[in-house]
Amino acid sequence: MRFELKAVSPDGRVESLDLHGLDQASAVQQAESRGYTVLGVRARAGFAAPWRGGQARFPLVLFSQELLVLLKAGLPLVESIETLAERERRSEFRALLASVASILRQGNSLSSALQQFPLAFPPLYVSTVQASERTSDLAPALARYVAYQNQLEAIRKRLVNAAIYPALLIGVGGLVSLFLLLYVVPRFSRIYEERSVDLPFFSKILLSWGQLVEGHGALVMGALAGLVIAAVYAFRNAQVKARIDNVLWKLPAIGERLKLYQLARFYRTIGMLLRGGTPLLTALQMGAELLHPLLRARLAMASRAVNEGRPVSEAMEAN
């Protein structure tokens, strides 16, 4: 993303800066590293297509893999991150990594540096790094995180592959229905209108639809296009997504698969955090963010039971 900053330069002049960054904190950090005092910052307005997010996602798994290779090769942490920053093609990601390296050179820990950029480094990743800092085993922690993400990606691909055939059937069926409603029915409606045949109620509705399309085709197509655009924007809304998610969870076959996927992701997350040295209750709290609200509420009750001293197996079984 691009940001416009008002800042005081090292020689005391107020200047406008145009910087690339993953978020506002990244842009401010870049300006401060050059000796500027930031007075204000705002994102540069730009058009985002409805099917795309507002900004690119930081390639966290690739970053972890490359950092792991450099650390195993014997490079110090700061030099490794600076090397990755120099090789990065996207300006906002390059600025982000340069900011992380700058924070590290000021004597801060890696976890505290990553924590300043939550859009790029989620709490789970920061917690994994933070736990590794207590035992000085950053490389194994990165390896565990990469393996964890690869396992989740394999599970996700299996679910997607299982959903391809039903989605294909629904898509083809929808296209055939649109063809019938927008092309075939209007032409048949003219034939039956000329013959004045007495038809059943539902057939009359179809013929009325055909006459509407025949007489106001452009208006109907415009309305359908508007509905498609509105649906795309609605699917990007968090509340709409939550409602759709709740509906999917209540469907017998789909809901069970979603539950299995979320539980598999939750168990793998907890296992990775515990192996990294994260306390159990903290791991449960972080893993809860991956679950549906229904499962999250039951996990909260289990966490309270564990906090009260009950065995983990007993608390989980009771909820």
N, C-alpha and C positions, 0 to 999 in steps of 0.2 A: 504494500500500500504506500501511497505518497502522502506526506504530511507537510503542512506549511507551518513554520515556527517563527514566532517573534522572539528575538533573543538579543542580549547585549554582548557585543564582541569583546575580546580581551582588551582592546584599546578604548572601550567605553562607548562605542556607537551602537545604536539600535538597528538591527538588520532583519530582513526576512530570509529564512532559509527554506529550501525545498529539498526534503530528504525522503529517501525510501526506507521503510521499516516494516517489520511484521506487525507491530502495534505501536501505540503512542509511547510506551516506555522505551522501546527500542530506538525510536527517533530522538527522544529526549536524551538518552544515553549517548547517542552519536554526537549530538551538539555539545553536550557537557564534556565529552572526551576531547573536543577541539578547543576547549577553554571558554565556551559561550555560557551565559546565564540565561536560561529559558524563561520567557515571560508568558508565553501562551502557545498553544498548539492546537491545530485542527486538521482533520482529515480532508484531503482534496477530494471534491465530489467527482464521481464518475459513474457511468452507466454499467450496471451489472445485469447480465441476462438472467431471466427468471429461472433457468435451469442450472445456473452456476452459482456457487457461493460467492460472497463478497470478496474473498481473498483466497490465495493459494494456501494449501496446507503444508506446513513444514515437514519434510521427509524424515521423520524421527527415526524410523528403523534403519534407513540408509545411513543417516548420521551416526547412529550407534555402532553399526557394523564397521564403518570407516574409522571411527575413533578407536574402536577395539583393536583393529589391525595396527594402527599407529602406536597405541600403547604397548601392544605385544612386541612391536619392533624396537621398543626402548626409548621412544620419544617422550619428553616430559608432557604433562597435560596441557599446559598453556600453549606450547609450541604445536602440539597436535591440533588444537582447536584453531590456531592461527593458520596452520597449513590447510585445514578444511575450508576456512574462510576464503583463503586465496584461490582455492580451486572452485569455489561455488560460482555458478553462472548467474543465478538470480540475484539482483542487487539487494532486495530486501532481506534475503537469507544471508547473504554475505555480510550485510550490516549487522544482522542479529548475532552471528558468530563472532564478529569483531567486537561487539559490545560485551559478549560473554567473556572473551579473552581479556578485555580491558578491566572488567570487574575482578577477574582472577588475579591480574597483575597488581591490583590494589590490596591483595592479601585476603580476599574473601574466599569462602569455600565454593566448590562447584555447585552444590545444592542451592546455596543462597543466590548464586548467580542465575541459575536456571529458574528459580522461583520468581524472578522479576519479569519473566516472559511466559505467563500462563497459557497464552494462545498457542505457543510452540511446544511447551513442555508441560504436560498434564501432571496433576498431583501424584498420580501413581508413579510416574517416571522420576519425579523429584524425590519421592519417598524412597524409591529403590536406590537412588544415588546417595541419599542422606544416610541410609542404613549401611551402605558400603563404606562410607567415610569413617564410620566408627571402627571398622575392622580393616581398613586400608586394602580392600579388595575390589577396586572399581572395575577392573577388567572382567572378573567373573560375574559381577552384577550386570554389566552390559551384555555379556553372553547370555545370561539367564533371561534378560528382557527381550533380546532378539529371538531367542528360542520360543519364548512365551508368545510373542506377536506372530511368529511363523505358525505356531500351533493354532492360534485363533484364526489366522487367515485360511488354514487348511479346513477348519471346521466350517467357516463361513462359505468357502467355495463348495463344500459338499452340500450345504443347505441351498445355495444358489442353483447348483446343478439339479437338485431334486425339484426345485420350483420352476425350472425352465419349461418343462413339458406342459404343466397346467397353465402357466402364463402364456405360452404359445397358443394353446387352445382358446383361452379367453381372448387373446389379441386377434386371432384369425376370426373367431366368432363375432367379435365386435365389428371388424372391418366388413364382414359379409352382411351383418345387420345394417350397417350404415349404407352399404351399396343398395340393399333392398329398399330401405326407407327413402333414400335420396334419389334413386334412379328408377328402380323397377316399379314401386308403388305409384309414383306420379303418373307413369304412362298407363298403368292399368286403370287408374282412376278415371281417365278420359274415356276409356272404352265402356266402363260400367255406367258412367254418367250419361253417355249417349244412348244406352240401351234401357235406362230407367228400370233396372231390376231391383226388386225388394230384397235387401240383404240383411243378415244378422247385425246386431248392435255393434259388435267389435269390428266387423268388416266395414261398417259405416264410418267408424272412427278412423280406420286406416285410409279409407277413401278421402275423408276430410283432410287428413294429413297430406295425402298426395296432392289434393287441390291447392293446399296452402303452399307446398313446395313449388308446384307448377306456376302459381301466380306470383309468389314472392320469394323466388329462389335466392336472390342476393341477400335479402334480409335474413332468411333462415341460415344461410351459410355464415353470415356475419355474426349472428347470435351464437351459433355453434363454436365459432372461433373464439368469441368472447368467453364462452363457458370453459373452453380448454385453457385459455390464459388465466382465467380466474382460479381454475382448479390447480394449476401449476403454482400460482402464488399462494393459494391456501395450503398446499402441501408443505410449503416452506415455513408456515406458521407453527410455532411450538405447541399451541393449544390444539390446533387441528391434528397435528401429528400424534399428540397424546390421546385424543379421542379415537383416532384410527387404530392406534396401538391397543387401546382397551377393547375395541371391537374384535381385532384379530386374536387377542388373547382368549376371547370367549368362544371362538370357533373351535370345534373339536380337534381336527387334525392339525391345523396351523398353530393353534395355541399351545398344543403339546410340544411341537417342534421348537417354538420360540422359548418355551420354558426350559427345555433340555439344553438349548444353545446358551441361554443366560446362565444356567447353573454350571455348565461346563466351563464357561469363561470365568465365573465367580470362583470355582474351586481352583482353577489354574492360577488365577491372580493371587488367591490366599496362599497357595503353595509357594509361589515365587517370592512373595513378601516375607513369609516365615523363613524360607531358606536364606534370605538376605539379612535376617536378624531383626525384622520389624516385630514389635510386640503383637500378641494375638488380637487384643481388642482394637488396636489401631488398624491392623490388617482387615478385621471384620468391618470396621467403619469405612475404610476406603473401598473395600469390595462391594459394600452396599450400594455405592453409586452406580454400579453396573447392572443392578437388578430393577425389575419392574416394581412399581410402588406396592403391589400386593405382596411380593416376596420380600421387599425391603422392610415392610412393617413386621413380618414374621421374624426376619433376621434381627431386627431391633429388640424384639422380645427375647430372642436367644442370647443376644449380647448382654442384655441386662442380667439374665440368669447366670451367665459366665462371670460377669462382674461381681455377682453376689456369692460366688464361690462354687457353683455347681459345675460338674464335669462337662466338657464341651460336647461329648457324645450325647449325654442326657439332655442338655439344653437344645441341641439340634433336633433330637428325636421328638421332643415335646412340642416343637414348633414346625 
